[in-house]
Amino acid sequence: MAGKFGTWEIILILAIVILLFGAKKIPGLMKGIGEGINEFKKASKGETKESTPEKKD
């Protein structure tokens, strides 16, 4: 039961996040989290900028 969140729990968590960070900073925070997740996925697959072959015209 620890992994199940209801509607009221999600609303409460969102309200706390808005109070802590402010409404203007939340989009930047979410962007940073998204970029971090993408970097983690790339690193777990072993992809790096150096390992990808460059395209020549």
C-alpha positions, 0 to 999 in steps of 0.5 A: 500500500506504500506505492499507491497514491490517491488523488488527495495525496497527489494534490497535497504533494503538488501544493507542497512543491508549489509552496517550496519552489514557487510557480515560476521555477517549476518548469525549469525544475521539471526541465532539469529533471527531464534532462537528467533522466535522458542523460541517465538513459544514455549513460546506461545504454553506453551512448556518449558523444565520443562513441557515436560516429560523425556523419560526413557530407 
